[in-house]
Amino acid sequence: MQDDLARRLAQDPWFGSIAPAHRNLLMGQLRQRHTHAGERIYAFGSPPDALYVVIEGQVRLVSYPRVGKQVLHLVLMPPSWFGEVSVLDDGPRPNEAISVGTGILGYVALADFQKLAASAPALYRDLGILSCRHQRASLKYMGLMMSQTPPARIALLLLRSPRSPAPRGRPTLHMSQEDLAGMVGVSRQSTNKTLKRLQAMRLIELQYGRIIVTDEARLKAVVQQADKILNDA
């Protein structure tokens, strides 16, 4: 059972690239727990407790630069590791981790990781590489979003959403329209108008608590003309 999980987790580009001996050390201390929809795994500013990995479900890493403003840094799908920054410097959490839907997390408790790293200090270098990977992905994502107009941001965010399970495998965003509005920096009314327009064009399907992309190819095609098409009443 543990061997099967180890093979699944090794599909993550970071975990699969570190030394086999280091993978074995982490797997030897890995514990699991179930999460429920909307559960806060850790809060902004909270002390470090563990290094995490998404085994099932999705996790969002977000921050709140001001009241009512939410910034999405990463959406993590299995088997993604996270929470490494505070494990590295023993500082407070720089963002908030939220479970999207139900899921299963793996975690290596901070005290256990520190014991492992005392005998294998190169584990800290491994975490440094993971942190760099996340930083690059976050900067690329934010740069892409900030270079687009609000309607195009919404369309791009939908396209970049994690895919639902096979066989259909469609991009699916699990969040409210209010949360989406905060992420793209526009009013809820404007966000609702854009989403209704996309639904009328049969590009998405609006459901309670989630938005499903039903025609990915056409949605990609309208991104370049988002202002003209999505604002055309």
N, C-alpha and C positions, 0 to 999 in steps of 0.2 A: 504493500500500500504506500509506504513512504518512498519506495523507489519510483513508483508511478508518479507521485507528486513531484519528486525531484526532477524527473524527465519533463514534466509539464512546465515547471518553473524555469528550467534551463532554456525554454523557448524564448524567454525574455532576453533581448540582445545583451543587456548588462550582465545578468546572472550567468548566462551561457558563456560569457567571455572571461570570467574570472577563473583563477586556478581551481581545478577539481578539488584540491584539498580544502580550499576556502569554501567552496560550495558545500562540501561535506560537513564542515564545522558549523555553518549556518543551519543546515538542515537538521543537524543533531540537536539544536536548541529551538527549533521552530515549533510554535504552538498555533492552535487555530481557534477562531471564534466566529459565530454567526453575527451578522449585522442586519438591521431593519431599515426600511426606507426613511431617509432623512436623518439617520443617526449621525451625530457628531462624533467622529473617531477621536479627534483632538481639536481643541480650540486655539485660536490665535493667542499667543502669549503664554500658553500653558507649558509646563516644564516637560522635557523629553521623557518618554516612557519606553519607547520601543522603535525598532525598525520594522516596517510593515511591507506586506506583499498582497496584492489583490489575487485571490484564488478564484472566486466567482463573484459576478456583479460588476459594478462600476463605482469609482470614487472620484469626486471632484475636489480639486485644491483651489480654494478661493481666498481672497482678502477683501477688506472693506476700508478703502482709503478715506472715506468719509461716510457719514450717516446717509443711508439710502443708496449708496454706490457700491456695487459689487464688481470685482474684477476676477475673472476666471483665469487661472494660470495653466492648469492641466486637467484633462479628463483621462483617468487611468482605467485601462481595461486589463483583464487577466493576460499574462502574469506579470504585472508591473510592480516594482518595488518603490517605496516612497518613505518619507520621514527621515531621510538621511542627514539633513542639514543640522538638526538639533542633536542628533547622535554624534555628529562630528565635533561640534563645538560646545556641547552641553548647555546651549542657550535656549531661550524660549522659542516656541514654534512660530515661524515667520508667516504662517498661513493657517487656514482652517481646512480640515479634511472631513468631507461629508459623504456618507454612503448614498448611492443612487439606487433605489430599490433594495431588495434583500440581497445578501451576499455572504461570502465567506472570506475572512481575512486570515493570513498567516502573520505571525509576529515573532520577533526575537527580542525579548525584554532587554532594556538598556543594561542592566546589571550583567546579564548573560553575555551580551555582546562585548562589554568591557573586559570580561574574563577571557573571552576568546581572543580579543585583540592584544591582551597582555602576553599571550604566547605566540600570536601571529600578527605583529604590528602592521604588516602589509594590508590587512583588512581595512585600515583607515584610508589607504591609498585607493582601494577598491571603492569605498564610499565617496571619495573625492571625485572619482570618475563618474559615478552615478549622479552626483550633484551637478557636474558639468553637463552631462547629457540633458538633465532636466532644465537647466538654465538656458541652454541653447534652444531647446524645444519651446520653452516659454517665450523667449525673446522673438523667435521666428513667428510664433502665433500672434503675439501682441503687435508686432510690426505689420503683419498682414492685415489684422483687423483695423488698426488705426489708420491705415492708408486707404480705407474704403469708406464710402458714404454709408449712413445708417441702414438703408434698405439692403445694400450689398452685404453689410456686416451680418445681418440676420440670415440671409441666404447662405453665406459662407459658413456661419456657425452651424447651420443645419447640415450642410454637406460634410462638415468635419466631425459630426457627432459620432459616437461609437455605434457600431452596427448591432442590430438585434440578432438573436441566435439564428443559425441556419434552420430551415433551408432558404428563407426569404432574405435574411441578412441585410435589411434596409437600415440606413442611418436613422437613429431614433434618439431624440433629445428628451430626457426625463427631467422636466422642470416646469414650473408655472410660467405664464406669460409675464408676470411681474418680475420674476427672477431674470428672465431673458431680457426684458427691457433694461434692467439694471446692468446687465453684462455688456450690452451694446451701446449704452449711454444715451438712450432716447426714452421718451415718455411711454407709459403703458398703452396709451391711446394710439400712438403712432405704430407701436409694435403690433397691436391687435389689428390695425388696418392693414399692415403689410402681410400678416399671417392669413387674414381673411382673403386677401387678394390672391395669395399663393394657393390657398385651398380652392378658390373659385377656378383657378387655372389647372386644378387637379395635379398639382406638384407636391402637395403635402396633405396629410390627414391630421386634423386636430382632435385629440382625445384628452380626457381628464388627466392632467399631470404629465402629459407627454405629447410630442409632435413627431410624426413619422413622415419621412420623405418617401413619396410614392412614385416619383419620376425623377430619378437622380440625373439622368442625361439632360433632360430639359431644364432642370434647375441650374445645372452648370452653365447651360447655354444662355440663361437670362442674367447671370451674375454681372457680365460685362455691361449690360444695359439696364441694370436694376433700377436706376432713377427713373428712366423713361417708362419701363414696363410696369413696375410695381406701384408707381404713383399715378398711373393713367387711370383716372376714374371713369 
